[in-house]
Amino acid sequence: MRTRLCGFIAAMIMAALGAVVPVAQAAVPTIDGQMCLDGKGSVEYESAQDSWICVGGSYNGASID
């Protein structure tokens, strides 16, 4: 009985987290390289984070996807 209850609780927690994660990702605005350039910024590679970011302009510090 305890195994079923623990499994059920774990399934409910995973379902709740699965519903929340896409909403959190959608809330973060993403920009592309052209938007960065249009906002008077420059696209640069950030080796410490292994990602591209916008430096300067309207989107300073934004991650580029």
N, C-alpha and C positions, 0 to 999 in steps of 0.2 A: 504494500500500500504506500509506503514512504517513497519508494522508487518512482511510482507513478505520479505521486504528488510533486516530487522534485522535478521530474521530467516535464510535467504540465506547467509548473511555475517557470522553468527555464524556457519553455516554448513561448509562453506569454511575454516574457521579458524580451526575447529575441524578436518577436513580432512587433512589439512596441518600439524597439530600437530601429527596426527595419522601416517603420513608417515615419520616423523622425528624421533619419539621415538624409533622404532626398530633399526634404524641406529645408534643412540647414544648408545643403549644397546650393540650392536654388536661390537662397537669400544672399549669397556672396556674389557680387557683380564681377564678371570676368571681362577682360578686354583682350583684343588681339593686337598684333603689331601695328596695323594701320591706324587703329584708334589712338594708340600711344603717339605715333608720329603726328596725327592730326591735332592732338592736344599739345603739341610743341615739345614732346619728350623724345627720348632716344631709347631704343631697345638694347639692353645689355644682358650678358650672361652672368648669373650669380653662381660662381663655382661652389661656394660653401653650402648653398641650398640645392644645387644641381637643377636650377630653373632659370627661366628668362624673366626679367622684370623691366618695368618702365621707369626710367630715371628722368626726373624733371617734368615740367609741364603739368597739365591737369590731372594726370594719373600717376604722379610720382610714387614709387614704391609698390605699385600694383603688379600682381603676378600676371604674366601673359600666358594664355592658353592657346 
